[in-house]
């Protein structure tokens, strides 16, 4: 029980602090956005850099991202199909049933549950969904909204994203054996110390900003819960399938916990930006809030079962 409390209480505490900061105007909306920018552009890339630099690379590390990418596309297709069958009104339903907010939530929850030393396991799963969100997800959003896809701008955004740069640098350092070569001289320890120091506040900042944005007032509960339940059902199906497939392909590699944490996460938090009217933004934001709350509850259950 003490172990469960030690895991859950810090999460709940930072969420409550975020809520208090909003209600008492301790931090402005601009201030929260600045904190998010710090995470996305500085602390989270440090997490990714270390995770991918310290990974031992095999053929498996090429196949797994492709499988996760395929699972994300399958989730979108299933969401589109069931959205029509269940007569869900919003065109954003398929985009709410795929993609994961790993950056602003997943890494924080996984590291608190299983320790930062295992973050490379989560990063292996995350790579496929990062590629999906930065490419096909945005293309499908543009097509759905009848916008012309600017391939050049999309590629520029992807290539110059600090997260993508950190992933690429980490893969180069790890896959070429450079990290292993730095171990005898102690340079790897300096590298680890620097990335750990920069990434240390990531979890606390992320959870504070999520608490700040967690507004449950005026939510259209019936329609919102329909989408959240549909998403969870799709993720249960695809997550179980991915776990089963990987256990057959590579039984010696245990990624079940990383997959479970990934597949309980809410959709990408950037989605409301693409909503083209106030009602749609409210709808999408409501689903994100409830899905985030469901992810926190899922985190608590995993902590209790650990």
Secondary structure as GFF3:
##gff-version 3
##sequence-region A 1 306
A	DSSP	alpha_helix	2	23	.	.	.	ID=ss1
A	DSSP	alpha_helix	29	38	.	.	.	ID=ss2
A	DSSP	pi_helix	39	43	.	.	.	ID=ss3
A	DSSP	alpha_helix	44	53	.	.	.	ID=ss4
A	DSSP	alpha_helix	60	85	.	.	.	ID=ss5
A	DSSP	alpha_helix	93	96	.	.	.	ID=ss6
A	DSSP	pi_helix	102	106	.	.	.	ID=ss7
A	DSSP	alpha_helix	107	114	.	.	.	ID=ss8
A	DSSP	three_ten_helix	116	118	.	.	.	ID=ss9
A	DSSP	alpha_helix	119	132	.	.	.	ID=ss10
A	DSSP	pi_helix	133	137	.	.	.	ID=ss11
A	DSSP	alpha_helix	138	144	.	.	.	ID=ss12
A	DSSP	alpha_helix	151	159	.	.	.	ID=ss13
A	DSSP	alpha_helix	162	175	.	.	.	ID=ss14
A	DSSP	alpha_helix	178	183	.	.	.	ID=ss15
A	DSSP	alpha_helix	187	199	.	.	.	ID=ss16
A	DSSP	alpha_helix	202	213	.	.	.	ID=ss17
A	DSSP	alpha_helix	221	249	.	.	.	ID=ss18
A	DSSP	alpha_helix	256	263	.	.	.	ID=ss19
A	DSSP	three_ten_helix	269	274	.	.	.	ID=ss20
A	DSSP	alpha_helix	278	305	.	.	.	ID=ss21
###
